[in-house]
Amino acid sequence: MLISYSAVLAAGIMPVVCAGIAKSGFKDYDNHDPRAWLSRQTGFRARANAAQANCFEAFPLFAVGIILALLTGVDPTMVDTLALLFMAARVAYVVFYLLDQDKWRTMAWSVAFLTAIALYAFAMLNLQVA
């Protein structure tokens, strides 16, 4: 269960990492108006910023899925396995986004999304069995 807790924490930190990548090493970064500055970026900086937004979007579905799965009594080993799969897919998603590999990025996104949905499915199945 510690793995799934750690995965939720890591997923919550991922947007900050992506923001750091978008802003790192740029001499003209404007901290007075970072959103406007980011909106003018291109290349990997723009992609890192888009990955940041998507990480924020993916987080609630995943975090609530973990909570529901554990609260409904889904086997913690299964929850941990799904959490690891989700995190691996999300890290791959960010890497593929930064490398501008759109098809691989979409596949990684799909794996992570389906993994999060699986958490809900297992939770619902556990409720029906109980």
Secondary structure, DSSP 8 states (H G I E B T S, - for coil): -HHHHHHHHHHHHHHHHHHHHHHTT-TT--TTSHHHHHHT--HHHHHHHHHHHHHHHHHHHHHHHHHHHHHTT--HHHHHHHHHHHHHHHHHHHHHHHTT-HHHHHHHHHHHHHHHHHHHHHHHHHHHH-
